[in-house]
Amino acid sequence: MKIKAAITAVGGYVPEKVLHNKDLEKMVDTNDEWIRERTGIIERRILEEGRTTSDMAVEAIHDLLKKTNITPQDIDLIIVSTVSPDHVYPATANIIADKIGAPQSWGFDMNAACSGFLYALRTGSQFIESGMHKKVLVVGADNMTMRVNYEDRNTCILFGDGAGVVLLEPIEEEVGILDSEFAVDGSGAKLLMQEAGGSYLPTTVETVKAKKHFIFQEGRTVFKHAVKGMADITEVVMKRNNLTADDVAYLVPHQANKRIIDATANRAGLPEEKVMINIHKYGNTTNATIPLCLWEWESKLSKGDVLLLAAFGGGFAWGSIYLKWAY
Ligand code: ACO
């Protein structure tokens, strides 16, 4: 039987500090009711100053390792999906490998905005399926709150910080990662971006003063693309695998907006109890949303449960993964 890649453990971490909608009311012209109704968010977590994306990832990996009988020295590869790396270079994966004491592993960072975790999960699964590796960590981690402008009510209400991680191992049963579909459309690039800091607009005193290092989003337009993109791609994966709503245990959607999640679930015919939702507690943690959902729902999952993972984000980049839970 063909070797498949299965998630065999999950870890997560969110910072302790909570920023409630009521706190935001004192910072910008917004209100709790608007944020709840338009996004589903009630509060989000904020990373303490001086700590980094890799620090959160390390906490999540320690949480994962304590549930398994493996040590950092058993890990072959670490893939990190993030839009808020510790540095532009070197890769955050290298820093994480050093911090957890895994000098034998190699690693790299990936960036597909909010869809990055799915892209990294699919990439990691290829290293298992090819037989090249036996233990791959796929991390989704972001420190978004350092990148939002707390004077811009359009974006500052949306984001939070966190990290999640899964372990991928080979399995020769009909479980694990079974199918996926991905898409990109670079014509949407300017609708959701950090404009400065790259080769397009290198950092200068002027770019900093003009606040071009913060997240910019044309929210209404991105919303329309997200609703269609996430629902369409999930439908493609369901149809190709002859899956009906009855077959699916859980939809695991990227947590950008509760209304986008609801639209995707409705199109798939899935009731709310079959949808993992934690946006009310954590907001949009970008690459961490999907692994944090798996982390929170882990105890409710059983071997063979069908999960549909789906994400849409900046780029545009979107995708969906069909897997059967392996434990
Ligand atoms: N509080 C109060 N009012 C607000 C706020 C706020 N925080 N923000 C905007 N408003 C106002 C606007 O100014 C506007 O007022 P106007 O009608 O007088 O001009 C009104 O509310 C409606 O604004 P919209 O932008 O149309 O609000 P919308 O319902 O679209 O919600 C939101 C905005 C939440 C950003 C939504 O568009 C959204 O979720 N977009 C998609 C996000 C997404 O999926 N991103 C991709 C993933 S993220 C990533 O990849 C990094």
Boltz pocket constraint, residues with backbone or C-beta under 6 A from the ligand:
constraints:
  - pocket:
      binder: B
      contacts: [[A, 29], [A, 30], [A, 31], [A, 34], [A, 35], [A, 38], [A, 39], [A, 113], [A, 114], [A, 115], [A, 153], [A, 154], [A, 157], [A, 192], [A, 218], [A, 219], [A, 220], [A, 221], [A, 222], [A, 223], [A, 226], [A, 256], [A, 257], [A, 260], [A, 284], [A, 286], [A, 312], [A, 313], [A, 314]]
      max_distance: 6.0
